[in-house]
């Protein structure tokens, strides 16, 4: 049996490639998060909570700039029938380089208005410097997307891990000397430079050069126009909390919130990293609408993925205050209750995490876009109502209600492509509800401190 398993894992079939890609992503992401946690523990002792609050704003702006300008180049390469054509790849890379340049200029232009809005003068210099990372990432070779297209991402994951580790080591080394928030900004730029350099040196495939083919441009824009809108909405959904809380909370409490989010978001971000790399190729090659056997195989994958991710989410929800008190000094104790609540708000997202990319695999970027816009609108509305009426706890309660409210639309999207699995959803919804209530009961005292 072991021999058969090893043979099945090592062949070039879709299942074997998906398994290898999943494991590489799991270990790379897990290793990267472990390195980030180690650096986080060191940096929280060398720096101050306000530094992490400012960095949370800077990172939110950088991610926002990146997402609101996303033309869907990566999913286009993975999905398009010309995804291995050099003319298509070089045109996509040229567009990506231009985008990176524009993003850096945008970070410079936004520095003054954002520094005034948040009353944080430090943003005036830090945003343009942090924006250099976006300029660098524009030169990322399309070999990364080609590897993802064919579920051959082991080397990419290893280089990701090495690049991230280089950035973290640089941050810690600089913090030991300078003890300034600037070391966090420098770490972002160094990490981006390290990863892009490693990709260029060690990934095989098309060596990119500037190219502008009209047909490729049209195909990229046709598919990417909906991705562009959906990523703007996606930014609101994923980063809107920090943008809003930066105005409602003190910069110190925002820093503590970012620590709680870092702990609580690990399972969801792990799922997004793994599933984001394998689902489009899986759905493209094994559409659930094509046969009952395809649906059955996808159900097996879905049950396995959700079991692991929901299990991790619930464990963190239950143990977050203990984890925080063990790892961090008393200045960050409130992060325990925050992490518990954030984990609970993510339970609906974790359960339904395997559905949305079925639309992208089928080339249905329009309906994917409509879903993401509806999700972000719902989340930001509930979040704003909650924080304005009941503070931080109200904001997180609103986030949970928004995730529940948008579920029917995601189910409709999944049904359109014959991917919806009611047995999976009902099973894990019952488990998630019961375990989430248990986590609230166990950590009632830590949550009361936030009221």
C-alpha positions in Angstrom: 0.0 0.0 0.0 2.8 2.4 0.9 4.4 1.6 -2.5 1.2 2.4 -4.3 0.8 5.6 -2.4 4.3 6.7 -3.2 3.9 5.9 -6.8 0.6 7.8 -7.0 2.1 10.7 -5.3 5.1 10.9 -7.6 3.4 10.5 -11.0 2.4 13.4 -13.2 -1.4 13.0 -13.0 -3.7 15.8 -11.8 -4.3 14.3 -8.4 -0.6 13.7 -7.7 0.3 17.3 -8.9 -2.5 18.7 -6.7 -1.3 16.8 -3.7 2.3 17.9 -4.2 1.3 21.5 -4.7 -0.9 21.4 -1.6 1.9 20.0 0.6 4.5 22.4 -0.8 2.2 25.3 -0.1 1.3 24.0 3.3 4.9 23.6 4.4 6.0 26.9 2.8 3.2 28.9 4.3 3.5 27.2 7.7 7.3 27.8 7.7 6.8 31.4 6.6 4.3 32.0 9.4 6.5 30.4 11.9 9.4 32.7 10.9 7.0 35.7 11.0 5.8 34.6 14.5 9.4 34.3 15.8 10.2 37.8 14.4 6.9 39.1 15.8 7.8 37.9 19.3 11.2 39.6 19.0 10.0 42.8 17.5 7.1 43.3 20.0 9.8 43.4 22.7 12.1 45.7 20.8 9.4 48.1 19.5 6.1 49.4 20.8 2.4 48.7 20.0 2.0 52.0 18.1 4.7 50.8 15.6 2.5 47.8 14.7 -0.5 50.1 14.4 1.2 52.3 11.9 2.6 49.3 10.0 -0.9 47.8 9.8 -2.1 51.0 8.1 0.9 51.0 5.7 0.4 47.3 4.8 -3.4 47.9 4.3 -2.6 50.8 1.9 0.0 48.7 0.0 -2.4 45.8 -0.4 -5.1 48.2 -1.3 -3.1 49.8 -4.1 -2.1 46.3 -5.4 -5.7 45.0 -5.3 -7.5 48.0 -6.8 -5.2 47.8 -9.8 -5.2 44.1 -10.3 -6.1 43.2 -13.9 -6.3 39.5 -13.2 -3.0 38.6 -14.8 -2.3 35.6 -12.6 -5.7 33.9 -13.0 -5.6 34.9 -16.7 -2.4 32.9 -17.2 -3.7 30.0 -15.2 -7.1 29.9 -17.0 -6.4 31.1 -20.6 -5.7 28.5 -23.4 -2.7 30.6 -24.4 -1.3 30.6 -20.9 2.0 29.0 -22.2 2.3 31.2 -25.3 5.5 33.4 -25.0 3.8 36.4 -26.7 0.9 36.2 -24.2 3.2 35.8 -21.2 5.5 38.7 -22.2 2.6 41.0 -22.9 1.2 40.1 -19.4 4.6 40.8 -17.9 4.9 44.2 -19.6 1.5 45.2 -18.3 2.6 44.0 -14.8 5.8 46.1 -14.9 3.8 49.2 -16.0 1.3 48.6 -13.2 4.1 48.3 -10.6 5.5 51.7 -11.6 2.1 53.3 -11.4 1.5 51.8 -8.0 4.7 53.2 -6.6 3.8 56.7 -7.9 0.4 56.3 -6.4 1.9 55.5 -3.0 3.9 58.7 -3.2 0.8 60.7 -4.2 -1.3 59.3 -1.3 1.3 59.9 1.4 0.3 63.4 2.3 -3.5 63.1 2.3 -3.4 59.8 4.3 -0.9 61.3 6.8 -3.4 64.2 7.3 -6.5 62.0 7.5 -5.0 59.7 10.2 -3.1 62.6 11.8 0.1 60.5 11.5 3.0 62.6 10.0 5.2 59.5 9.8 3.1 58.2 6.9 4.4 61.1 4.8 7.8 59.4 4.3 7.0 55.8 5.1 4.4 55.2 2.4 6.6 56.2 -0.6 9.5 54.0 0.8 7.1 51.0 1.4 5.7 51.6 -2.1 9.1 50.7 -3.6 8.1 47.0 -2.9 5.2 47.4 -5.3 7.6 48.7 -8.0 9.9 45.7 -7.4 7.1 43.2 -7.5 6.1 44.5 -10.9 9.2 42.7 -12.3 8.1 39.3 -11.0 8.6 36.8 -13.8 5.5 35.0 -15.3 7.3 31.7 -14.6 5.7 31.9 -11.2 2.2 31.8 -12.8 3.3 29.2 -15.3 4.3 26.9 -12.4 0.9 27.4 -10.8 -0.9 26.7 -14.1 0.6 23.3 -14.2 0.5 22.6 -10.4 4.3 22.4 -10.3 4.9 24.9 -7.5 7.4 23.2 -5.2 10.3 25.4 -6.2 8.1 28.6 -6.1 7.1 27.8 -2.6 10.7 27.2 -1.5 11.8 30.5 -3.0 8.8 32.3 -1.4 9.9 30.9 2.0 13.6 31.8 1.5 12.7 35.4 0.3 10.3 35.9 3.2 12.9 34.6 5.7 15.6 37.0 4.3 13.2 39.9 4.9 12.4 38.8 8.4 16.0 38.3 9.3 16.9 41.7 8.0 14.0 43.3 10.0 15.2 41.7 13.3 18.8 42.6 12.6 17.9 46.2 11.9 15.6 46.4 14.9 18.4 45.2 17.3 20.4 48.2 16.1 17.9 51.0 15.4 14.7 50.1 17.4 12.6 52.1 14.9 9.4 51.5 13.0 11.5 52.1 9.9 12.8 48.6 10.2 9.4 47.2 9.5 9.2 49.3 6.3 12.7 48.1 5.3 11.7 44.5 5.9 8.8 44.8 3.4 11.1 46.2 0.7 13.9 43.7 1.3 11.5 40.7 1.3 10.0 41.8 -2.1 13.5 42.3 -3.6 14.7 39.0 -2.4 11.7 37.0 -3.7 11.8 38.6 -7.2 15.6 38.1 -7.4 15.2 34.4 -6.4 12.4 33.9 -9.0 14.6 35.3 -11.8 17.6 33.2 -10.8 16.1 29.9 -10.0 12.8 29.4 -11.9 12.9 27.8 -15.3 10.7 28.8 -18.2 10.0 31.9 -20.3 12.6 34.7 -19.8 10.4 37.7 -19.9 11.1 40.7 -22.1 8.9 43.7 -23.1 6.2 42.8 -25.6 2.9 44.3 -26.5 0.7 42.0 -28.6 -2.8 43.4 -29.4 -4.5 40.0 -29.2 -3.0 39.2 -25.8 -3.9 42.7 -24.5 -7.5 42.2 -25.6 -7.7 38.8 -24.0 -6.2 40.0 -20.7 -8.5 43.0 -20.6 -11.6 41.0 -21.5 -11.0 38.5 -18.7 -9.4 41.0 -16.3 -12.0 43.8 -16.4 -14.2 41.9 -14.0 -11.2 40.8 -11.9 -10.2 44.5 -11.7 -13.6 45.4 -10.2 -13.7 42.3 -7.9 -10.2 43.0 -6.5 -11.3 46.5 -5.6 -14.2 45.0 -3.7 -11.9 42.3 -2.4 -9.6 45.0 -0.9 -12.6 46.5 1.0 -13.5 43.0 2.3 -10.1 42.0 3.4 -8.4 45.2 4.4 -11.3 47.5 5.2 -11.3 46.6 8.9 -7.9 48.2 9.4 -8.6 51.2 7.3 -11.8 51.9 9.3 -10.4 51.0 12.7 -7.4 53.3 12.1 -10.0 56.1 12.4 -12.0 54.7 15.3 -9.3 53.2 17.5 -6.1 54.6 18.9 -3.0 53.7 17.0 -1.9 51.6 20.0 -5.1 49.5 20.0 -4.9 49.1 16.3 -1.4 47.6 16.8 -2.8 45.2 19.3 -5.7 44.4 16.9 -3.1 43.6 14.2 -1.4 41.1 16.6 -4.8 39.4 17.3 -5.6 39.3 13.6 -2.2 37.8 12.8 -2.9 34.9 15.2 -6.6 34.4 14.3 -6.2 34.6 10.5 -3.6 31.8 10.2 -6.0 29.0 9.2 -8.0 31.1 6.7 -4.8 32.5 5.1 -3.3 29.0 4.9 -6.5 27.8 3.2 -6.4 30.7 0.8 -2.7 30.1 0.0 -3.2 26.3 -0.6 -6.6 26.4 -2.3 -5.8 29.6 -4.3 -3.0 27.7 -6.0 -4.7 24.4 -6.8 -8.5 25.1 -7.2 -8.4 26.9 -10.6 -6.3 24.1 -12.2 -8.4 21.4 -10.5 -11.8 22.9 -11.5 -10.4 23.6 -15.0 -9.3 20.0 -15.6 -12.1 18.3 -13.5 -15.2 20.4 -13.8 -17.8 19.2 -11.3 -20.6 19.7 -13.9 -18.9 17.2 -16.2 -19.4 14.0 -14.2 -20.5 12.5 -10.9 -17.0 11.2 -10.5 -15.5 14.7 -10.7 -18.0 15.9 -8.1 -17.2 13.0 -5.8 -13.4 13.7 -6.0 -13.9 17.4 -5.3 -16.1 16.5 -2.4 -13.3 14.4 -0.9 -10.9 17.3 -1.3 -13.5 19.7 0.2 -14.2 17.6 3.3 -10.5 17.1 3.9 -9.6 20.8 3.5 -12.5 22.1 5.6 -11.9 19.6 8.4 -8.3 20.7 8.8 -9.0 24.5 8.4 -12.1 24.6 10.7 -10.3 22.5 13.3 -7.4 25.0 13.4 -9.8 27.9 13.5 -11.7 26.6 16.4 -8.6 25.6 18.4 -7.3 29.2 18.0 -10.7 30.6 19.0 -10.6 28.5 22.2 -7.0 29.0 23.1 -6.2 32.5 21.9 -6.0 34.2 25.3 -3.7 31.5 26.6 -1.5 31.7 23.4 -1.2 35.5 23.7 -0.4 35.5 27.4 2.3 32.8 26.8 3.9 34.5 23.8 3.5 38.2 24.4 4.1 40.7 27.2 1.1 42.2 29.1 0.9 45.2 26.8 -0.7 42.9 24.2 -3.0 40.9 26.5 -6.2 42.3 24.8 -5.1 40.6 21.6 -6.3 37.3 23.1 -10.0 38.2 23.2 -9.6 39.9 19.8 -8.2 36.8 18.3 -11.0 34.7 19.7 -13.7 36.9 18.1 -11.9 37.2 14.8 -11.5 33.4 14.6 -15.3 33.0 15.1 -16.1 35.6 12.5 -14.0 33.6 10.0 -15.9 30.3 10.5 -18.4 30.9 7.7 -15.6 31.9 5.3 -13.6 28.8 6.2 -16.5 26.5 5.5 -17.2 28.0 2.1 -13.7 28.7 1.0 -13.6 26.1 -1.8 -16.4 27.5 -3.9 -15.7 30.9 -5.5 -12.8 29.9 -7.8 -15.0 27.5 -9.7 -16.3 30.5 -11.6 -12.8 31.7 -12.5 -11.8 28.3 -13.7 -14.8 28.4 -16.0 -13.9 31.8 -17.3 -17.0 33.3 -15.5 -15.2 36.4 -14.1 -18.4 38.4 -14.3 -20.4 36.5 -11.8 -17.3 36.1 -9.6 -17.0 39.8 -9.6 -20.7 40.3 -8.7 -20.3 38.0 -5.8 -17.2 39.7 -4.5 -18.8 43.2 -4.8 -21.8 42.0 -2.9 -19.7 40.4 -0.2 -17.5 43.5 0.3 -20.5 45.9 0.3 -22.2 43.7 3.0 -19.1 43.3 5.1 -18.2 47.0 5.1 -21.8 48.1 5.9 -22.2 45.7 8.8 -18.7 46.5 10.0 -19.3 50.3 10.0 -22.6 50.0 11.8 -21.1 47.7 14.4 -18.0 49.9 15.1 -20.0 53.1 15.2 -22.6 51.8 17.6 -20.8 49.2 19.8 -17.1 49.7 19.2 -14.6 46.9 18.4 -16.8 44.1 19.6 -19.7 45.4 17.6 -17.5 45.7 14.5 -16.5 42.0 14.8 -20.1 40.9 15.4 -21.1 42.8 12.3 -18.3 41.0 10.3 -19.7 37.6 11.4 -23.3 38.6 10.5 -22.1 39.8 7.1 -20.3 36.5 6.4 -23.6 34.7 7.2 -25.7 37.1 5.2 -23.7 36.7 2.0 -23.7 32.9 2.1 -26.8 32.4 -0.2 -25.2 34.4 -3.0 -22.0 32.2 -2.9 -24.2 29.1 -2.9 -25.9 30.4 -6.0 -22.6 31.0 -7.7 -21.5 27.4 -6.8 -24.8 26.0 -8.1 -24.4 27.8 -11.4 -21.3 25.7 -12.0 -22.6 22.5 -10.3 -20.2 22.7 -7.4 -22.5 23.2 -4.4 -22.3 20.5 -1.8 -25.1 20.8 0.7 -23.9 17.8 2.7 -20.6 19.4 3.3 -22.0 22.8 4.2 -24.7 21.6 6.6 -22.2 19.2 8.4 -19.6 21.9 9.0 -22.1 24.7 9.8 -23.5 22.7 12.7 -20.0 21.9 13.9 -18.8 25.5 13.5 -21.8 26.9 15.3 -21.5 24.6 18.3 -17.7 25.0 18.7 -17.8 28.7 18.1 -20.4 29.1 21.0 -18.1 26.9 23.1 -15.1 29.2 22.4 -17.2 32.3 23.5 -18.2 30.6 26.7 -14.6 29.6 27.5 -13.2 33.1 26.9 -16.0 35.2 28.2 -13.7 37.1 30.6 -11.2 38.0 27.9 -14.0 39.2 25.6 -15.6 41.3 28.4 -12.3 43.3 28.6 -13.0 44.6 25.1 -16.5 46.0 25.9 
